[in-house]
Amino acid sequence: MDCRPHCGACCIAPSISSLGKPAGVPCPHLLADYRCALFGKPERPAVCVSLRPTEDMCGTCREEAMAHLTRLESLTHPGS
């Protein structure tokens, strides 16, 4: 599966500790069209490189992807 155009859910919903990015906040490298400015570059965080789009994660639309990733973030957040 390819990334859905104009989605960016995986760059907003989860926290990215290596960047100090909290959950629910857009990554500072997220472009206006919801693409990653670091895609394919060596400085892209390992967690981002390992995250691949799947039907389970992305659902059928951006809203489903955001809901799923937000739920996963809350389930894996320390102290939850």
DABELSUL-V698774 format. One record per residue. RES is the residue in one letter. PHI is phi in whole degrees, 0 to 359 (* if undefined). Layout:
BEGIN
res: <RES/RES>
phi: <PHI/PHI>
END
This chain:
BEGIN
res: <M/D/C/R/P/H/C/G/A/C/C/I/A/P/S/I/S/S/L/G/K/P/A/G/V/P/C/P/H/L/L/A/D/Y/R/C/A/L/F/G/K/P/E/R/P/A/V/C/V/S/L/R/P/T/E/D/M/C/G/T/C/R/E/E/A/M/A/H/L/T/R/L/E/S/L/T/H/P/G/S>
phi: <*/266/299/283/301/59/256/72/303/287/258/240/297/277/283/231/298/294/257/71/270/284/298/84/249/301/299/295/261/278/280/301/267/67/256/275/290/260/304/81/258/295/278/295/302/303/297/288/298/283/277/244/292/223/299/298/283/269/62/256/202/301/298/295/297/299/297/295/292/295/296/299/300/292/286/256/288/305/87/269>
END
